[in-house]
Amino acid sequence: MSKLDEMGKKVRKLQLRAAAAKTKLRDLAENLPINWTEIDEVAEKASAVFAELDGARRELAAMKKLR
């Protein structure tokens, strides 16, 4: 498997994790004020996965450009 294929696979996995984090954050918001103490933890996890996804997308775009 080429590096480009591996990065594409990584991006797809991160997209799934980001979608799950977004859903968890939305569910938490819909049920407020229940579990309001979890807001920081859930938001930090969502932010981290979206930052990782953004970096992987940029890296994939750069790899495609060099191709």
C-alpha positions as CSV (number, residue, x, y, z in Angstrom):
1,M,0.0,0.0,0.0
2,S,1.4,3.4,-1.0
3,K,1.9,6.3,1.5
4,L,-0.9,8.1,-0.3
5,D,-3.3,5.2,0.1
6,E,-2.3,4.9,3.8
7,M,-3.0,8.6,4.4
8,G,-6.3,8.4,2.6
9,K,-7.2,5.5,4.9
10,K,-6.2,7.5,7.9
11,V,-8.3,10.5,6.8
12,R,-11.4,8.3,6.4
13,K,-10.9,6.8,9.9
14,L,-10.5,10.3,11.3
15,Q,-13.7,11.4,9.5
16,L,-15.6,8.6,11.3
17,R,-14.1,9.5,14.7
18,A,-14.9,13.2,14.0
19,A,-18.5,12.3,13.1
20,A,-18.9,10.3,16.3
21,A,-17.4,13.1,18.4
22,K,-19.8,15.6,16.8
23,T,-22.7,13.4,17.5
24,K,-21.7,12.9,21.1
25,L,-21.3,16.7,21.6
26,R,-24.7,17.3,19.9
27,D,-26.4,14.7,22.1
28,L,-24.9,16.2,25.2
29,A,-26.1,19.7,24.2
30,E,-29.6,18.4,23.5
31,N,-29.8,16.9,27.0
32,L,-28.6,19.9,29.0
33,P,-28.6,20.6,31.9
34,I,-28.2,16.8,32.5
35,N,-24.5,15.9,32.5
36,W,-23.4,19.5,32.1
37,T,-20.2,18.6,33.9
38,E,-19.1,16.5,30.9
39,I,-19.1,19.5,28.5
40,D,-15.4,20.3,28.8
41,E,-14.3,16.7,28.4
42,V,-16.5,16.0,25.4
43,A,-15.7,19.3,23.8
44,E,-11.9,18.8,24.2
45,K,-12.1,15.3,22.7
46,A,-14.1,16.7,19.7
47,S,-11.7,19.5,19.3
48,A,-8.7,17.2,19.3
49,V,-10.1,14.8,16.8
50,F,-11.1,17.7,14.4
51,A,-7.6,19.2,14.7
52,E,-6.1,15.8,13.9
53,L,-8.4,15.4,11.0
54,D,-7.6,18.9,9.7
55,G,-3.8,18.1,9.9
56,A,-4.3,14.8,8.1
57,R,-6.4,16.4,5.3
58,R,-3.7,19.0,4.8
59,E,-1.0,16.4,4.7
60,L,-3.0,14.3,2.2
61,A,-3.6,17.4,0.0
62,A,0.2,18.1,0.0
63,M,1.0,14.5,-0.9
64,K,-1.5,14.7,-3.8
65,K,0.1,17.9,-5.0
66,L,3.5,16.4,-5.1
67,R,2.3,13.3,-6.9
